[in-house]
Amino acid sequence: MTGPSTNLQRGIGSPVFVVGNPRSGTTLFRLILTAHSKVGIAPETAFIIRLYPRYGHVKRFDERTLARFEADLNRTSIDLESHWKTTTRDLFARKEDFVGRSYPEVCAQLYRNFHKVRGLGPVEIWGDKNNAYGNYLDVLNHLFPTARFIHVVRDGRAVFNSYKKLPKNEAHKYAPALPRDARAVSLRWVDMVSRIDRQLARKAPGRHLAVRYEDVLQNFQPTMDKVCAFMGLEYQEAMRGFDQLNRKFELEPHEYGWKENTFKPLDPDKTSSWRTELGLEEIAIFERESAEVLTHYGYRLETQADSSSARRDFRPDIVKGRAKEFMRSARFTAIRARSMIGL
């Protein structure tokens, strides 16, 4: 895949963004990709989006703006050093790599530097992963028009089961706060998966790929062969040893107890445990709201539910989500306009 100009390719390359509903295996998937010698996806912080309103319009960073940007990365809302297990002093050691570059180029260089500073070596393809990015695909596509997007999809019933198993008293500030009601989770899952599909088809035609979590666990090499081909790479068996790389470099912080499986080898049994751990009534409720999306992705229904049986009453959670999506879009459209006129 080629970008609109040689300068764009040299500055930002063709990054890969991993997106998906929470608890769908997106963190595990980013670690699998990072185990490839030519790919690097740093621990998630979402700073690209969080700092976009302040720096998205900047076309040429000077030293003063760069210093302000570095300070913002260290604020508690982002806390880059804690997530990346390195210092911004090391990441920005070569100021000449950043000065004179645009916001997307500065972000790209920062991700590339992460892998060098952490001793992982240079990479050809950098990337990022964040579940919240499913709400900002238009912004990412605007900043990185040559980017590839991989949508990791997991059986919604397994996602629901994972939500239920999360410790309720997790004390860490980054621990997810997720619903545990079958209908609420199904509505969220359907909305997120469908919204990502819809946005990628519209914003990034030919540059997106859907990957089922279950296929990664049960048919690793054929699935990752397809993923690597999508990224223009050859399959590497080293990707299967992602857990060893994570234990060596702590690419996912140990204190994130809810992600402990990223330090363990792949376990195909993780794909079906929901069948015995969820109640039949819970499964029926979930399937009644999500049958159409489940079957679209090839998941077999356990009950007689179908999409026509789903209740069509007022759904304030979805209405609220769509309203927030509209407001986000309007906000970032205004920021993009500011960038285009050079303010």
N, C-alpha and C positions, 0 to 999 in steps of 0.2 A: 504493500500500500504506500502510496506516495502522497506527500502533502502539497499544498499550493505553491510552495517555493522551497528552494534549497536552504535558504536561511531558516525557515520554519522547521524543517527537518533537523537541521544541525542544532537549533535552539531547544526544541521541546521533544523531538523524535516522535515516536508513535507509542505513547504510554498505554498501559492496560489498567482499566478500573474494574474491580470486582464488586458487584452489588448483589443485594438479595434481602429477603426478609430476615429479621433477627432470628438466631438459633437455627440457621439453615446450613451451617458448615462453611460460611464464607471465610472465617479466620483460618480454619484448617486448609481451605483451598488456596488462600494466599501463601501459606507456608509451603504447600506443595509446589507452587510456582516458583517461590523464592529458592527452593532447593535445586532448581535448574540453574546451570552455571551462567546463563545469559540473561536471567530475569531477576529483578529485585523489587520486592514490595515491602516497604517499611511498615512498622506498627502504626495503627490508625490514630490519627489526631483530628482529621477533617479541617486542618488549618487552611487548606486551599479555599474552601467555602467560607469559613468563619472570617477570614481576613480579606476576602474578595471585596466586600463593600468599601474597605478602606484603601486597598491597593490595586484593585482590579483595573482601574483606569490608568495606572502608571505605565508608561511606555519605555521610559529610560530611568532606571534606579540610579540615584547618585549616592554618595557615601552617607549622607545625612539620612536619606529615606531608608537606606539599607540598615542603618543602626536602629532606626525606629521599628522597622520590621522585625529585626532580631529581638528587640525588647518585647514586642508583642507576642512572639513565639514562646517567650518564657513566662508570660502571665499565667495565673492559675487556671484560667479557662481553657488554655491549650496545653501548657506544661510539657513542651516538646522534649526537654532534656530527660524528664522522668519516663516518658513513653519510649524514647529512642535510646536510652541508656548511654548517652554521650553528651557533650557540651556544644552549645551553639558556637563557642569560640573555635572549636575544632572544625565544625561544619562550615563556618565562614572564614576559615583561615586565609584563603586566597580571595581577597576582595575583588581582584580583577576578573574572577569568574562570574561576578554578579553585577558589578557597576556597568551601567550602560545598557542593561538588558531589561526586557519587559517583565511584567508580573508572572505570566506563565513560564517564561524562560528561567526566572529566578527560582520558581517552585521546582521546575524540572531539575535544575542544577543541585538544589538542596537534597532532593531524593537521591540523585546519583552519588552525591558526597556521603550520604548516610552509609552506603554499602562499602565505600572505601575506608571511611573512618572506623567502622566496626570490624574491619579486617575481612570483609566478604569479597573484596576485589571489585573491579569495574564490571558494570553490566551493560548489555546492549538495550534492554527494555526495562524501563522503570515503571512503577505503578503504585496504586493506592487501593485500599479497601475500606469501605465504611458503609454500614447499612443505611445511614442517613442520606447517602449519595443518591439513593433511589428517588429522593425528592428534589434533586438538583441536577438532573442529567442534562438539562438544557444549558446550564451554566458551564458544566464540565465540557460539553461539546463545543461551546462557544470559545472557551479558553484553549482547548486542545482539539482542533478540528481533524486531526489524524488519529485520535485515540481509538482504541478498541475497548469494548465493554463485554464483560462476561457476567451473565446473570445466573447465579447459583440458585437452583430451586430444590427445595426439600418437601417431601410429602407433608402437607399441612397438618395431618393428624400426628405425625412425629414431632412437628414443631410445637403443637399444642402440648404434647406429652413432655417435651423439653421445658416448656414454660412452667408446667406444674412441678417439675422436679427441682427447679432453681430454689436455693435456700431463701426463705422469706426474710431472714435476719442478716443477709449479707451486708457487712458494715462498710465495704469499700465504696468510695464515692463514685466510682465508675460502674458499679454493679447495675445491671439493667432492672428497671421496674416494669414488669410485664403483667398483663392480665392473666387470669387462670380460669376464666369462664369459657366454656366450649363455644358458645355463639359469638362472644366478643372476639375471641382469638380467630375464629373462622372468618369473620367479617374483615378483620385487620389483614389477615393473610391474603384473602381474595383481593382486597383493595390494593395492597402493596405489589403483589405479583402481577396483577393485571395492569397496574399503572406503569411499572417498569417495562413490561412488554410493549405497552402502547407508546410510551415515550421513546424507547429505543427504535421501534419501527419507524417512527416519524422523524426523529432527530439524527439517527446514526444508521441509515439503511446500508447493509453490507458490512457493517463494522461491529456487529454484536452477535453473541453466541449464548444460547441457553444450555446449561449443564445441570443434569440432575445429580444431587448429592448421592443418591443411592447407586448411580452408575459409577461414580468415583470409587465408592467402597467395594462394590461387587465386581466391577469390570475395569480395574484400574488402568491397565496399559491401553486397551482399545479406546477408552474415554480420553485419557491424556494424550494419546496419539492425535485424536481429533482436535483437542485444545491446542496442542503445539503447532499443528498444521495451520490452525486459524491465526496463530501468532507468527507464522513464518519460521518456525523452529523445528528441529528434530527432537523426537522423544528422547529423554534421558532417564535411565532406571534410577538415578540418584534421587529423583523426585519422590520415590516411594519411601526414602529415608528422611523425610521432612522432620520427623520427631527427633531424630538424632541431631540434626542441625539446630533445632529449637533448643534442645537441652544444652548444646555447646555454646550458643550465642545468646540465648534467652531473647529470641525475637518476639516472643509474647510474654509479657511480664508474669512472673510466678505468682504475684499477689492477686492476679485475676483468677481466683479459684474456680469460677464458673466456666473457665476455658481449659480445664486440666487435661482434657482429651488431646489437646494439641501437643502434649509431651509424650503421647503414647502412639504405638503403631496403629494403622488402620484396623478397624473392627467391623466386619460386615454385619455382625449381629445388631449393630446400632440402627440398622434400617427397619427392623421389624419388632423391636421391643414394645412399641406402642400398642400392638395388638393384644398383648396380655396385661399391660399396665393401665390401659384406659378401660372404663366401663362401657358396655354396649350402648347405653343411653347417651353417653358423651360422644361416642363415635357417630351415632345416628344424628345427633344435633349438629355436629360439625359437618357431616356430609350433606345434610339438608341445605346448608347455606353455601357449600363450596363444591357441590358435585360437578358442576360444569368445568371449573378450573382443574379439579383433580383429574377428571377423565381426559381433559385436554393434554395434560402432561403424562398420560399413560398410567395413572394410578387407579387400581381396581377398587371399586366401592365394596364395603363390607355389609351394607344394609341396602334396603330398597329405595333409598333416597335418590332423587334426581333434581335437576335444576328447577323444574316446574313446581316442585313441592316447597321451595324456599319461600319464606314469608316475605311479602313485599310491603311491609308496613314502614312507617317513617323510621329512618336510621340516622339519628343525630350524629353518631360517631363518624359516619361516612360523609355526611353533609359538612361537618366541621373540618374533616380532612381535605375535602375538595375546596372549601373556602380558603384554608391555609395555603393550599397549592396555588390558587389563583393569586393570593396576595404576594406569595413569594415570587411568582412569575412577574407580576407587575413591578415589584421592587427591583429585581435584577434586570429587567428590561430598561428601567430608568438608569441603572448603573452602567449598562452596556452603552446606552445612548451618550452618557457622559464620556465614556472612553472613546467613542467614535469621533466626537467633536474636540477631543484633546484637552478637556478641562482638568 
